[in-house]
Amino acid sequence: MNSIPLAHTHTASPLHEGRAPVWPALTLAALMFAAAAACVPWLQGWATDYGAILVYWALALHLAIAIGLVRWAVRTRRTDYRSQRY
């Protein structure tokens, strides 16, 4: 019996049982890259208004998070693929 009221047990399909959400992570990373590319024309104005260090540091952090998502998704997908082969 669950200790949380109205909680139900999650029944995962056998195809996706124990898998990480790789495709949503890749989609989010692609959207983050697109957002960064779309903001390029305004970067100089924001740097003038708010300070170059703050704006470019925020851009670097934003891109680092997107790159981290891609790296995590690729590693996870590669690990899942290799574990299925053997």
N, C-alpha and C positions, 0 to 999 in steps of 0.2 A: 504494500500500500504506500502511496506517495505521501510525503509529509507536507507537500504544498497542496492546498485545496484547489480543486478544479484543474489540476495538472494532468496531462495525458502523456503517455509514453510515445516517443517519436519512433515511428516505424520507417526506417530508410529502405529504399529499394536496394536490391542486391548489387545493382550496377554502380551505385554511388556510395555505398557503405564505406565509411572510413576515408573518404577522399576529401582533400582540401578544395576550397572554392577558387580554382585557378582562373577560370574565364572571367568571373566578376573582377578579380584583381587586375587582370590584363586590360579589361574594359575601362576600369577606373584609371589606370596608368595612362592609357591612350587619351582619355578625356583630360587628364592633368597636363599631358604634353600639348594637346590642342589648346587648352586654356592659356598655357604659358606662351605659345606661339602667337595666339590672338592678342595678347597684351603687349607684345613687343613695341608697337607704335607709341604706346603711352609711357614706356619705362623712363624715357628721358624727362618727361614732364613730372612724373612722380618723384624721380630722383632730385629734381630741382625743388619741388615742394616739400618733400619729407626727408630728404637726405639720401645721398647716394649709397652710403653704407647700409642703411636700413632696407632700401628697396632691392639692391642687388643681393644682399644677404637673404632676404625673403625669397627672391627668385631662386637662388642656389638651394635653399632648403626645400622649396617646392619641387624642384627638379630632382633633388636627392631622394625625396620620398617616392616620386614616380619611378625612378630608376630602381630603388629598393623593391618596389612592388613587382616590377618586371623580373628582377633577379630572383625574387622569392618564387614567383609563379613558374619561371622556367626551371628552376631547381626542383620544385615540387613535382612538376609534370615529368621531368626527366627521371626522377626517383620512382614515381608511380609506373612509368613505362618500363623501366628496368626491372622492377619487382614483378611485373606481370609476365615478362619474358621467361623468367626462370622458375 
